[in-house]
């Protein structure tokens, strides 16, 4: 138990008390199965309020040297896998067998496992001007070889202002239309399936002070017919003509 034991005790002792008790899996499964452009569900008030606040206040400011900066043509974000004690307890709860079974019930996936190494996951932060181009995620864990199945994003910026932008965009399989835009309001979780055409991102520069989240990725055993996406597959939006031309040329010269 950490120094935050009084706050986090319910998460460690009973993972299901980490999120609202009214998030019943049967109703969420219907929502997940019917969602477009691919399976997903949005859950507000996901963590117990005291846990969400403690976790948010443990996150370093964007200027902290603790962050790893992921800055390139397709991304301007910060990541952190050496998390603090509250985050570690929350992650442990959301990797617990009971929560994994809940994920399987909601999504229809089988044999779901968490990733304690947090490869690509952990705490994420977009500083002012940060963005993440529309993309589909890599498909296999580099060490275990398991197939990536689900993303769980929990947004952790308190006093969120929708004028800042930074919405999570879910795009169709050909990246021709943004089907849904989801504001990353405090303590909102988005659970969605990941596969070769589950395109998503927040591609427009963020206008607020910090867009923080906890990103957890879940895996399952690989099947013979699983597509292989070796690395993040970034795609330009329809009006991004230069990027579209560069992508087309890149395919020709492979």
C-alpha positions as CSV (number, residue, x, y, z in Angstrom):
1,X,0.0,0.0,0.0
2,X,1.3,3.4,-0.9
3,X,1.3,6.7,1.0
4,X,-2.0,7.4,-0.8
5,X,-3.5,4.2,0.7
6,X,-6.5,5.9,2.1
7,X,-7.4,7.3,-1.3
8,X,-6.5,4.3,-3.4
9,X,-7.4,1.4,-1.1
10,X,-10.7,0.7,-2.9
11,X,-8.8,0.3,-6.2
12,X,-6.3,-2.2,-4.8
13,X,-8.8,-4.2,-2.7
14,X,-11.6,-4.4,-5.3
15,X,-10.8,-3.3,-8.8
16,X,-14.4,-2.8,-9.7
17,X,-14.8,0.0,-7.2
18,X,-12.2,1.9,-9.3
19,X,-15.0,2.9,-11.7
20,X,-18.6,3.8,-11.4
21,X,-20.8,0.9,-10.2
22,X,-23.5,1.8,-12.7
23,X,-21.3,1.0,-15.7
24,X,-23.0,-2.3,-16.3
25,X,-21.3,-4.5,-18.8
26,X,-24.4,-5.8,-20.6
27,X,-25.5,-2.3,-21.7
28,X,-22.0,-1.3,-22.6
29,X,-21.5,-4.4,-24.7
30,X,-24.6,-3.4,-26.8
31,X,-23.2,0.1,-27.2
32,X,-19.7,-1.2,-28.1
33,X,-21.0,-3.7,-30.7
34,X,-23.2,-1.1,-32.4
35,X,-20.7,1.7,-32.4
36,X,-19.3,3.2,-35.6
37,X,-16.7,3.4,-37.2
38,X,-15.5,0.5,-35.0
39,X,-16.3,-0.9,-31.6
40,X,-16.0,1.7,-28.8
41,X,-17.7,3.1,-25.8
42,X,-17.3,6.4,-23.9
43,X,-17.7,6.3,-20.1
44,X,-17.9,9.5,-18.0
45,X,-16.9,9.4,-14.3
46,X,-14.9,6.3,-14.9
47,X,-12.6,6.3,-11.8
48,X,-13.9,7.0,-8.3
49,X,-13.7,10.8,-7.9
50,X,-11.0,10.8,-5.2
51,X,-8.9,8.4,-7.2
52,X,-9.2,10.5,-10.4
53,X,-8.2,13.6,-8.5
54,X,-5.2,12.0,-6.8
55,X,-4.0,10.5,-10.1
56,X,-4.4,13.9,-11.9
57,X,-2.4,15.7,-9.3
58,X,0.4,13.2,-9.5
59,X,1.0,14.0,-13.2
60,X,4.1,16.2,-13.8
61,X,3.7,19.5,-15.6
62,X,4.5,19.5,-19.4
63,X,7.8,21.2,-18.6
64,X,9.1,18.5,-16.3
65,X,12.2,16.6,-17.4
66,X,10.6,13.4,-16.4
67,X,8.7,13.2,-19.7
68,X,10.0,11.5,-22.8
69,X,9.3,13.9,-25.7
70,X,7.9,12.3,-28.9
71,X,8.3,15.0,-31.4
72,X,8.4,14.3,-35.1
73,X,6.3,15.0,-38.3
74,X,3.3,13.0,-37.1
75,X,3.4,13.7,-33.3
76,X,4.1,16.2,-30.6
77,X,3.4,14.6,-27.3
78,X,5.0,13.5,-24.0
79,X,5.1,10.0,-22.5
80,X,6.0,8.6,-19.1
81,X,6.1,5.0,-18.1
82,X,7.9,5.4,-14.7
83,X,4.7,6.5,-13.0
84,X,4.0,7.5,-9.5
85,X,2.4,5.4,-6.7
86,X,-1.2,6.4,-7.4
87,X,-0.9,5.6,-11.2
88,X,0.8,2.3,-10.4
89,X,-2.0,1.3,-8.1
90,X,-4.6,2.3,-10.7
91,X,-2.8,0.4,-13.5
92,X,-2.5,-2.7,-11.3
93,X,-6.3,-2.6,-10.6
94,X,-7.0,-2.2,-14.3
95,X,-4.8,-5.2,-15.1
96,X,-6.3,-7.4,-12.4
97,X,-8.1,-10.6,-13.6
98,X,-11.6,-9.3,-12.6
99,X,-11.2,-6.2,-14.7
100,X,-9.8,-8.2,-17.6
101,X,-12.9,-10.4,-17.5
102,X,-15.1,-7.2,-17.5
103,X,-13.3,-6.0,-20.6
104,X,-14.0,-9.4,-22.3
105,X,-17.6,-9.1,-21.5
106,X,-18.0,-5.6,-22.8
107,X,-16.0,-6.1,-26.0
108,X,-16.4,-9.8,-26.9
109,X,-12.7,-10.3,-26.9
110,X,-11.2,-13.4,-25.4
111,X,-8.1,-14.1,-23.3
112,X,-7.3,-10.4,-22.8
113,X,-4.1,-9.5,-21.0
114,X,-2.7,-6.2,-19.8
115,X,0.8,-5.0,-20.5
116,X,2.7,-4.3,-17.3
117,X,5.7,-3.0,-19.3
118,X,3.4,-0.2,-20.7
119,X,5.0,-0.4,-24.1
120,X,3.7,2.7,-25.9
121,X,1.3,3.4,-23.0
122,X,1.5,4.9,-19.5
123,X,0.9,8.6,-19.0
124,X,0.6,10.7,-22.0
125,X,0.5,14.5,-22.3
126,X,0.0,17.0,-25.1
127,X,1.6,20.3,-24.3
128,X,0.4,23.6,-25.9
129,X,0.6,23.0,-29.7
130,X,0.7,19.2,-29.3
131,X,-1.0,16.9,-31.7
132,X,-1.1,13.3,-32.9
133,X,-1.9,12.6,-36.5
134,X,-4.7,10.1,-37.5
135,X,-3.3,6.6,-37.3
136,X,-3.8,2.9,-36.7
137,X,-1.7,1.4,-34.0
138,X,1.0,-1.3,-34.3
139,X,-0.6,-4.7,-34.1
140,X,1.9,-6.9,-32.1
141,X,3.7,-6.5,-28.8
142,X,7.4,-6.4,-29.7
143,X,8.4,-8.8,-26.8
144,X,5.4,-11.1,-26.3
145,X,4.2,-11.3,-29.9
146,X,0.6,-11.0,-28.7
147,X,-1.9,-9.2,-30.8
148,X,-3.0,-5.8,-29.7
149,X,-6.8,-5.8,-29.1
150,X,-8.0,-2.8,-27.1
151,X,-7.1,0.7,-26.0
152,X,-8.3,2.3,-22.8
153,X,-7.7,6.0,-22.5
154,X,-8.6,7.9,-19.3
155,X,-8.5,11.6,-19.5
156,X,-7.0,13.5,-16.5
157,X,-6.9,17.2,-17.1
158,X,-9.1,18.9,-14.5
159,X,-11.2,22.0,-15.3
160,X,-11.3,21.1,-19.0
161,X,-12.3,23.8,-21.5
162,X,-13.8,22.6,-24.8
163,X,-12.3,25.7,-26.5
164,X,-8.9,24.1,-26.2
165,X,-9.7,21.5,-28.8
166,X,-7.8,18.2,-28.5
167,X,-10.8,16.0,-29.3
168,X,-10.1,12.3,-30.0
169,X,-11.3,11.7,-33.6
170,X,-12.4,8.3,-34.8
171,X,-12.1,7.9,-38.6
172,X,-13.6,5.4,-41.1
173,X,-11.5,2.6,-42.6
174,X,-10.4,4.7,-45.6
175,X,-9.7,7.9,-43.6
176,X,-12.3,9.8,-45.6
177,X,-14.6,10.9,-42.8
178,X,-14.3,11.6,-39.1
179,X,-17.2,9.6,-37.8
180,X,-17.0,10.7,-34.1
181,X,-15.2,13.4,-32.2
182,X,-14.8,12.9,-28.4
183,X,-13.8,15.7,-26.0
184,X,-11.2,14.6,-23.5
185,X,-13.0,15.9,-20.4
186,X,-11.8,15.0,-16.9
187,X,-12.3,11.4,-15.8
188,X,-13.8,10.3,-19.1
189,X,-12.6,7.0,-20.4
190,X,-12.8,5.8,-24.0
191,X,-12.4,2.0,-24.7
192,X,-12.0,1.0,-28.3
193,X,-10.9,-2.0,-30.4
194,X,-7.6,-1.8,-32.3
195,X,-7.0,-3.3,-35.7
196,X,-5.5,-2.4,-39.0
197,X,-8.3,0.1,-39.8
198,X,-9.2,1.6,-36.4
199,X,-7.9,5.0,-37.3
200,X,-7.9,7.7,-34.6
201,X,-5.9,10.7,-33.3
202,X,-6.1,14.3,-32.3
203,X,-4.5,15.8,-35.3
204,X,-5.1,19.6,-34.8
205,X,-2.7,21.5,-32.5
206,X,-3.9,21.6,-29.0
207,X,-4.7,25.1,-27.6
208,X,-4.7,24.4,-23.8
209,X,-2.1,24.1,-21.1
210,X,-2.1,20.3,-20.9
211,X,-4.0,17.4,-22.3
212,X,-3.2,14.5,-19.9
213,X,-4.3,10.9,-20.0
214,X,-3.5,7.4,-18.9
215,X,-3.2,5.0,-21.8
216,X,-3.5,1.3,-21.3
217,X,-3.2,-1.2,-24.1
218,X,-4.6,-4.8,-23.9
219,X,-3.5,-7.8,-25.9
220,X,-4.8,-11.3,-26.8
221,X,-3.2,-14.4,-28.3
222,X,-2.4,-14.1,-32.0
223,X,-4.4,-15.9,-34.6
224,X,-3.2,-17.0,-38.1
225,X,-5.5,-14.6,-39.9
226,X,-4.5,-11.5,-37.8
227,X,-3.2,-8.6,-39.9
228,X,0.3,-7.4,-39.2
229,X,0.9,-3.7,-38.7
230,X,4.6,-3.5,-37.8
231,X,4.6,0.1,-36.8
232,X,2.1,3.0,-36.3
233,X,0.3,3.6,-39.6
234,X,-0.2,7.3,-40.0
235,X,-2.7,8.5,-42.6
236,X,-3.4,12.1,-43.9
237,X,-6.9,13.5,-43.8
238,X,-8.6,14.2,-47.1
239,X,-7.6,17.8,-47.4
240,X,-4.0,17.3,-46.4
241,X,-2.9,17.1,-50.0
242,X,0.9,17.3,-49.5
243,X,0.8,14.5,-46.9
244,X,-1.4,12.4,-49.2
245,X,1.0,12.8,-52.1
246,X,4.0,11.9,-49.9
247,X,2.2,8.8,-48.7
248,X,1.4,7.8,-52.3
249,X,5.0,8.2,-53.4
250,X,6.2,6.3,-50.4
251,X,4.1,3.3,-51.5
252,X,5.5,3.4,-55.0
253,X,9.1,3.3,-54.0
254,X,8.8,0.4,-51.5
